[in-house]
Amino acid sequence: MVLSLILSFVFIVLAIIHFNWVLGGNFGLSVALPTNEQGIRVLHPKKADSAIVGAGLLTFGLFYLNTSGFVMFRLPEWIYSYGGWIIPTIFFLRAIGEFKYIGFFKKIKHTPFGEMDTKLFSPLCLLIAVIGILIQLFQ
């Protein structure tokens, strides 16, 4: 229950940050997107993209809130089975990255995003994956 509540809290906070960007906020935005060595962003998400990611993160947060037993939504059993493995897989793959700009194995490391990715983003994704797997194994 505690691990599910932790993941729920993390996902809801991340969702709030993404919705903040949709509404024009700048919190963390300067280091949230990868750049090349010249400081030029390599991704150019629109507000709709941030809204979609925020909605996904909020959904993940509600999934783990429900898994904790703190609140109860009636969902089909297959959602718990598949969702409980899909969510950690997504974040494990994010932690590994795409080998150039994102993840533990990125080549471009000495940019503001690269440094934050090494210190915070990738470790957080790995932690989310590990906690999600533990929840699935010991549920």
C-alpha positions as CSV (number, residue, x, y, z in Angstrom):
1,M,0.0,0.0,0.0
2,V,2.8,2.5,0.9
3,L,4.7,1.9,-2.4
4,S,1.5,2.4,-4.4
5,L,0.8,5.7,-2.5
6,I,4.3,6.9,-3.2
7,L,4.0,6.2,-6.9
8,S,0.6,7.8,-6.9
9,F,2.0,11.0,-5.3
10,V,5.0,11.1,-7.7
11,F,2.7,10.7,-10.8
12,I,0.3,13.3,-9.6
13,V,3.1,15.8,-9.0
14,L,4.5,15.1,-12.4
15,A,1.1,15.5,-13.9
16,I,0.7,18.9,-12.2
17,I,4.0,20.0,-13.6
18,H,2.9,19.1,-17.1
19,F,-0.4,20.8,-16.7
20,N,1.4,23.9,-15.4
21,W,3.3,24.0,-18.8
22,V,0.0,23.7,-20.7
23,L,-1.2,26.7,-18.8
24,G,1.9,28.7,-19.6
25,G,4.0,28.1,-16.5
26,N,7.8,27.7,-16.8
27,F,8.6,25.6,-13.7
28,G,11.5,23.3,-14.7
29,L,10.9,23.9,-18.4
30,S,14.4,25.1,-19.2
31,V,15.9,21.7,-18.2
32,A,13.0,19.5,-19.1
33,L,13.7,19.1,-22.8
34,P,16.9,17.7,-24.4
35,T,19.2,20.0,-26.3
36,N,22.1,19.3,-28.6
37,E,25.7,20.5,-27.7
38,Q,24.8,24.0,-29.1
39,G,21.9,24.4,-26.7
40,I,19.2,23.9,-29.4
41,R,16.2,21.9,-28.4
42,V,15.8,18.6,-30.2
43,L,12.1,18.2,-29.1
44,H,9.5,20.9,-29.7
45,P,6.3,19.7,-27.9
46,K,3.1,21.7,-28.2
47,K,0.8,22.4,-25.3
48,A,-1.4,19.6,-26.5
49,D,1.6,17.2,-26.1
50,S,2.1,18.3,-22.5
51,A,-1.6,17.9,-21.9
52,I,-1.5,14.3,-23.2
53,V,1.5,13.5,-21.1
54,G,-0.1,15.1,-18.1
55,A,-3.3,13.1,-18.6
56,G,-1.3,9.9,-18.9
57,L,0.7,10.7,-15.7
58,L,-2.5,11.5,-13.9
59,T,-4.0,8.3,-15.1
60,F,-1.0,6.4,-13.7
61,G,-1.3,8.2,-10.4
62,L,-5.0,7.2,-10.2
63,F,-4.1,3.7,-11.1
64,Y,-1.6,3.4,-8.2
65,L,-4.0,5.2,-5.9
66,N,-6.6,2.6,-6.7
67,T,-4.0,-0.2,-6.3
68,S,-3.2,1.1,-2.8
69,G,-6.7,0.5,-1.7
70,F,-6.9,4.1,-0.5
71,V,-9.7,4.7,-3.1
72,M,-11.6,2.1,-5.1
73,F,-12.6,2.3,-8.7
74,R,-14.2,-0.7,-10.3
75,L,-11.9,-1.6,-13.1
76,P,-11.6,-4.9,-15.1
77,E,-9.0,-7.2,-13.7
78,W,-7.0,-7.2,-16.9
79,I,-6.3,-3.5,-16.4
80,Y,-4.5,-4.3,-13.1
81,S,-2.6,-7.2,-14.7
82,Y,-1.4,-5.4,-17.8
83,G,-1.2,-1.8,-16.4
84,G,0.8,-3.0,-13.5
85,W,3.5,-4.3,-15.9
86,I,3.1,-1.7,-18.7
87,I,3.7,1.3,-16.5
88,P,7.0,0.1,-15.0
89,T,8.1,-1.1,-18.5
90,I,7.6,2.4,-19.9
91,F,9.7,4.0,-17.2
92,F,12.4,1.3,-17.3
93,L,12.7,2.0,-21.1
94,R,12.8,5.7,-20.4
95,A,15.6,5.2,-17.9
96,I,17.6,3.2,-20.5
97,G,16.9,5.9,-23.0
98,E,17.4,6.3,-26.7
99,F,21.2,6.4,-26.4
100,K,21.8,9.9,-27.8
101,Y,20.0,12.5,-25.6
102,I,17.9,10.6,-23.0
103,G,18.6,8.0,-20.4
104,F,21.5,6.4,-18.5
105,F,23.3,5.5,-21.8
106,K,23.0,8.9,-23.6
107,K,26.0,10.3,-25.4
108,I,25.1,14.0,-25.0
109,K,25.6,14.4,-21.3
110,H,26.9,17.9,-20.7
111,T,23.9,20.1,-21.4
112,P,21.5,21.4,-18.8
113,F,19.0,18.6,-19.7
114,G,21.7,16.0,-19.8
115,E,22.9,16.8,-16.4
116,M,19.4,16.9,-14.9
117,D,18.6,13.6,-16.7
118,T,21.7,12.0,-15.1
119,K,21.0,13.4,-11.6
120,L,17.2,13.2,-11.4
121,F,15.1,12.2,-14.4
122,S,16.6,8.8,-15.3
123,P,17.1,7.7,-11.7
124,L,13.5,8.7,-10.9
125,C,12.3,6.7,-13.9
126,L,14.3,3.7,-12.8
127,L,12.9,4.1,-9.2
128,I,9.4,4.2,-10.6
129,A,10.0,1.1,-12.6
130,V,11.5,-0.8,-9.7
131,I,8.7,0.2,-7.3
132,G,6.1,-0.7,-9.9
133,I,7.6,-4.1,-10.4
134,L,7.8,-4.7,-6.6
135,I,4.1,-3.8,-6.4
136,Q,3.3,-6.3,-9.1
137,L,5.4,-9.1,-7.5
138,F,4.1,-8.7,-4.0
139,Q,0.5,-7.6,-4.5
